[in-house]
Amino acid sequence: MKKIIVGMSGGIDSTVSAYLLKQQGYEVVGITFKMWDEASRCCNYDDIMDAKKACFKIGIRHYIINIKKHFKNKVVDYFINDYLNGKTPNPCVVCNEEVKFEMLIKKMKELEFDFVATGHYAKIKKINDEFYLTEAKDKKKTQEYFLARLSKDKLKYIKFPLGNLTKEEVRKIAKNAGFNIEKKESQEVCFLKETQSPSDFILKFVNNDNLKKCTICDIYGNEIKTLDKPFFCYTIGQRKGIGIGGGKPFYVYKILPKDKKILIAEEDKIYSNKCEIEKLNLYKKLKKNIFIAKVKIRYLHKKADAKIFLNNDIAEIEFKQKQFAITPGQLAVIYDIRGKTVLGSGFIKN
């Protein structure tokens, strides 16, 4: 009998994943990570107890593992530093890469289990002895974007039981099995409280009065006004909340963290057809350093046709059509020309 560890959040998706794997004959163990003391959107006491109750109902063992220090070092510090450097971070992507799957696979090897699983909506396909990440059946829920930093040597250990199911099908399975389907899903940064903004969170850790104001300037650096808000309140392409009213709408064009300045411009200036990405994670050894692909520059972004120029750990992306608000710090995910299979990913540098 194959043995598998399931990352349990207390929600429907991970619960159904564990339930289905047990039905399929696996020996299943549920693990919930305690990552943040003040969390209100995940891994709080209620979530942990929901995961424990689900495991009891399924008839599997459940363990809670404290990884708060690791989570703080890998995710929270990264989140703060990226904002302070004028970028817009993607903590869920980094958490999947450096915390959740890293720790699940580590525990899997310690216990001499065979696989790990989560409730993500994605698929892993094996082609010619190579493992690839692909879209899930449910195109509205598919989450391969958030998983595109997982290294290819990890994919062989991972199962996604929900890859061939829609969210409605998952809810129906949960209801028929007697699980709670009314639990609210967490879709925001898990370590922020319900009413807490990223800037409020950052100022708790970096209590510096010099950071509490910023200057709004035009694209040439000419000062327009000073705001009683830190520069890390803003992100590229933002329109609301920049304190400029009347006339044509203005958008955040660039963030200059050293000068504590926000450059704004009219909409046409926010479009670009090029960006550079770094820290490449490629799933396939490509025969050519130049190739055609589809690219997502954020989770809700529509895949766009592009030409990719590889150069060691960096790639330049040249889009067929200009894209709105290409944002440093966000993840760019590269797909095959059909837009189904992930070829790799990298963080947007500029």
VOMARMAR-145036 format. One record per residue (C-alpha): residue in one letter; z, y, x. Coordinates in steps of 0.02 Angstrom, whole numbers, padded with zeros to 5 digits, always signed. Last residue first. Layout:
N
AZYX ...
END
This chain:
350
N-00734+02262+00602 K-00631+02107+00642 I-00652+02003+00485 F-00557+01841+00509 G-00661+01685+00534 S-00724+01537+00434 G-00823+01376+00445 L-00963+01269+00375 V-00889+01256+00200 T-00996+01154+00081 K-01059+01214-00089 G-01152+01378-00060 R-01324+01298-00059 I-01363+01383+00108 D-01209+01305+00186 Y-01049+01405+00172 I-00964+01531+00287 V-00793+01597+00237 A-00745+01774+00288 L-00557+01799+00288 Q-00479+01971+00265 G-00401+02064+00410 P-00535+02199+00421 T-00610+02234+00248 I-00793+02233+00198 A-00783+02358+00056 F-00943+02329-00043 Q-01082+02221+00029 K-01257+02275+00080 Q-01395+02149+00045 K-01466+02017+00162 F-01301+02016+00254 E-01288+02013+00443 I-01134+01919+00502 E-01086+01928+00685 A-00986+01783+00752 I-00844+01771+00877 D-00759+01623+00962 N-00913+01578+01067 N-01055+01693+01011 L-01128+01640+00845 F-01254+01749+00750 I-01250+01714+00563 K-01385+01774+00443 A-01326+01812+00267 D-01346+01774+00082 A-01193+01824-00019 K-01060+01719-00104 K-00980+01819-00245 H-00814+01894-00193 L-00657+01838-00285 Y-00581+01757-00130 R-00639+01887-00004 I-00785+01905+00117 K-00880+01755+00049 V-01034+01703+00149 K-01194+01605+00117 A-01293+01538+00263 I-01444+01564+00375 F-01434+01517+00559 I-01421+01586+00736 N-01324+01494+00871 K-01427+01339+00838 K-01383+01154+00843 L-01221+01183+00748 K-01070+01076+00784 K-00992+01069+00612 Y-00823+01111+00542 L-00806+01281+00626 N-00645+01384+00636 L-00687+01550+00716 K-00548+01663+00778 E-00656+01818+00754 I-00775+01897+00629 E-00897+02041+00651 C-00971+02134+00505 K-01141+02191+00444 N-01231+02248+00286 S-01112+02389+00238 Y-01062+02477+00078 I-00915+02599+00076 K-01027+02747+00119 D-01118+02736-00048 E-00954+02755-00142 E-00904+02927-00078 A-00789+02937+00072 I-00607+02931+00122 L-00523+02919+00292 I-00339+02871+00290 K-00236+02936+00435 K-00074+02877+00516 D-00149+02926+00686 K-00112+02756+00763 P-00149+02668+00598 L-00324+02739+00572 I-00382+02665+00406 K-00565+02677+00353 Y-00670+02712+00200 V-00540+02723+00062 Y-00638+02775-00093 F-00685+02940-00173 P-00744+02972-00351 K-00858+03121-00379 G-00781+03276-00455 G-00598+03283-00502 G-00450+03196-00421 I-00397+03148-00246 G-00223+03073-00234 I-00270+02908-00154 G-00192+02807-00294 K-00349+02731-00368 R-00507+02707-00267 Q-00473+02570-00141 G-00628+02512-00046 I-00534+02477+00116 T-00348+02453+00086 Y-00203+02572+00062 C-00014+02568+00056 F-00018+02533+00243 F-00049+02719+00275 P+00128+02757+00218 K+00155+02866+00064 D+00220+03043+00045 L+00041+03107+00052 T-00035+03241+00163 K-00195+03328+00111 I-00378+03355+00155 E-00379+03344+00345 N-00548+03340+00431 G-00571+03172+00519 Y-00760+03163+00502 I-00750+03033+00364 D-00642+03150+00260 C-00454+03150+00286 I-00298+03093+00193 T-00142+03107+00300 C+00001+02983+00297 K+00187+02984+00263 K+00326+02854+00269 L+00284+02787+00441 N+00375+02922+00539 D+00534+02880+00441 N+00541+02709+00524 N+00634+02567+00440 V+00518+02425+00487 F+00590+02272+00401 K+00632+02346+00231 L+00484+02464+00252 I+00368+02313+00253 F+00427+02253+00082 D+00406+02424+00002 S+00232+02436+00080 P+00183+02264+00013 S+00235+02317-00162 Q+00389+02246-00248 T+00401+02232-00438 E+00393+02042-00451 K+00475+02009-00282 L+00364+01981-00132 F+00381+01816-00038 C+00251+01725-00142 V+00107+01846-00120 E+00027+01836-00293 Q-00042+01698-00402 S+00117+01607-00455 E+00087+01504-00611 K+00199+01521-00763 K+00274+01358-00826 E+00215+01318-01002 I+00142+01148-00960 N+00309+01056-00946 F+00273+00873-00913 G+00266+00738-01047 A+00127+00630-00976 N+00008+00682-01116 K+00046+00865-01080 A+00017+00847-00893 I-00147+00754-00917 K-00205+00887-01041 R-00156+01027-00921 V-00255+00942-00782 E-00407+00925-00894 E-00394+01109-00938 K-00384+01155-00754 T-00543+01058-00721 L-00542+00894-00627 N-00642+00821-00482 G-00546+00911-00345 L-00377+00883-00429 P-00323+00737-00319 F-00346+00839-00158 K-00311+00717-00016 I-00281+00764+00166 Y-00266+00659+00325 K-00450+00664+00375 L-00451+00853+00345 K-00328+00886+00486 D-00452+00854+00629 K-00571+00977+00546 S-00448+01120+00566 L-00382+01200+00407 R-00436+01383+00408 A-00552+01358+00259 L-00410+01312+00141 F-00394+01477+00048 Y-00582+01484+00019 E-00582+01301-00037 Q-00485+01357-00189 T-00593+01313-00340 K-00513+01378-00499 K-00658+01457-00593 K-00783+01335-00515 D-00686+01186-00582 K-00773+01038-00497 A-00699+01086-00330 E-00798+01166-00189 T-00815+01080-00021 L-00718+01049+00140 Y-00803+00934+00264 F-00752+00779+00360 E-00866+00702+00492 D-00899+00515+00509 N-01080+00539+00454 I-01028+00639+00299 K-00851+00625+00232 K-00813+00743+00088 I-00654+00840+00054 K-00638+00923-00115 A-00549+01077-00181 Y-00429+01131-00319 H-00261+01132-00231 G-00120+01024-00299 T-00069+00956-00130 A-00089+00793-00034 V-00035+00713+00129 F-00096+00548+00201 D-00050+00387+00293 F+00139+00388+00313 E+00227+00348+00476 L+00381+00451+00427 E+00362+00565+00579 K+00172+00568+00558 M+00184+00624+00377 K+00318+00752+00423 K+00200+00833+00548 I+00058+00823+00422 L+00162+00914+00291 M+00223+01042+00418 E+00049+01093+00477 F-00017+01081+00299 K+00109+01205+00232 V+00141+01316+00384 E+00000+01364+00501 E-00159+01337+00402 N-00098+01347+00223 C+00018+01492+00264 V-00121+01584+00355 V-00237+01576+00204 C-00097+01623+00084 P-00049+01772+00194 N-00218+01860+00186 P-00193+02022+00281 T-00269+02194+00248 K-00287+02280+00417 G-00228+02450+00480 N-00123+02382+00623 L+00041+02405+00528 Y-00035+02301+00386 D-00081+02162+00506 N+00091+02166+00587 I+00185+02149+00422 F+00083+02001+00358 Y+00087+01915+00530 D+00276+01932+00536 V+00290+01859+00361 V+00171+01714+00393 K+00200+01626+00560 N+00371+01686+00617 K+00450+01703+00444 F+00377+01535+00386 H+00443+01447+00542 K+00616+01522+00518 K+00619+01476+00333 I+00565+01295+00357 N+00704+01212+00257 I+00646+01043+00191 I+00684+00982+00015 Y+00653+00798-00020 H+00595+00702-00173 R+00580+00515-00201 I+00463+00450-00335 G+00484+00393-00515 I+00364+00513-00601 K+00507+00584-00704 F+00619+00599-00551 C+00478+00683-00454 A+00452+00808-00595 K+00639+00846-00604 K+00644+00879-00415 A+00492+00992-00424 D+00568+01089-00569 M+00731+01103-00471 I+00640+01176-00321 D+00545+01297-00432 D+00706+01353-00518 Y+00794+01381-00350 N+00654+01488-00277 C+00504+01411-00189 C+00381+01527-00277 R+00362+01697-00359 S+00539+01766-00341 A+00566+01739-00156 E+00726+01811-00085 D+00777+01662+00021 W+00604+01619+00088 M+00523+01456+00143 K+00613+01309+00064 F+00478+01176+00070 T+00463+01047-00067 I+00419+00868-00023 G+00370+00731-00144 V+00352+00550-00089 V+00217+00435-00155 E+00180+00251-00122 Y+00001+00249-00180 G-00059+00139-00323 Q-00181+00252-00414 Q-00052+00294-00547 K+00065+00359-00410 L-00079+00466-00346 L-00109+00533-00522 Y+00075+00582-00546 A+00086+00667-00376 S-00069+00771-00412 V-00008+00806-00589 T+00153+00880-00520 S+00061+00979-00385 D-00049+01060-00517 I+00081+01085-00653 G+00204+01184-00549 G+00365+01132-00461 S+00291+01173-00291 M+00276+00994-00228 G+00182+00953-00067 V+00136+00771-00089 I+00169+00642+00048 I+00063+00483+00043 K+00087+00299+00082 K-00052+00170+00069 M+00000+00000+00000 
END
